Amino acid sequence: MVASRGNNTNPARIPALGIRVIVLIIISILVMYFDHRENHLDGIRRAIGAAVYPVRIAVDAPSRLWRWLDESTTSRNDLELELGRLKAERLLTNARLQRLTALESENARLRALLEARNRVRDEVRVAEIIANDANAYEHNLVIGIGSRDGVYDGQAIVDADGVVGQVIETGIMTAQAILISDPDHAVPVVVNRNGLRTIAFGTGEFDRLELPFLPNNADIRAGDLLVTSGLGGAFPAGYPVAVVDFVTRMPQEPFADVTATPAAALDQIREVMLIWSTPAASEEETE
């Protein structure tokens, strides 16, 4: 009798479970469809991002503590050597800045003669990277400031060496960014030597970008510096992007095979700078 009761109840439960699974699948598909079309779940994602922020901080705490202990136990001799090196670099930087100031003054005078004005004033803020995506097909990272700090989608991100990427999703206290090495990212650039404009695409490799739309007779060569052109409005003009390392011209193909190395060490950065570009205040002309 016990065995027969068990056999009678099991078939009834299996169909009920199957119906529940089908209903849940249908609901999930409907939710994904409406979210994709009208972004109804943006608020929920932002709330989840805010909720997991303390967890990210807690996960990152051991590595921060380890770095702090490692830096605190550095020998006095090493610190003195590092201090001496930094002082020498500071003197060299100050000398270069003096030359740069003179060049900027000369440039301002030439712009005035040509009735041109500088319409962009860049403001930056340093942000720490608190997470990164190890996926080989998506080069993303998470920074420790969000919409409450004024961060916005599409904002340009750089470091001390050059362009890093841009913000793609802004949360309340964090923001997700895409690196220029991501296969889905492209940057309008210009060859600093001659003003040749093109587009640099990510390849999925941190140390390589591609420039696929340059004809064989384009004036570009290894060692050329690529800087942002300012076209498209996402990246302000003049920031270093990459240095051309290989140019292969194939007569049977319409375009040359050109690759470049990003100016920033994309797989080693710890802090980045976000750029706010605002129109400069116009000056009234005096007669």
Summary of the structure (lengths in Angstrom):
residues: 287
radius of gyration: 26.6
end to end distance: 108.8
largest distance: 108.8
contacts: 743
relative contact order: 0.12
helix: 38%
strand: 27%
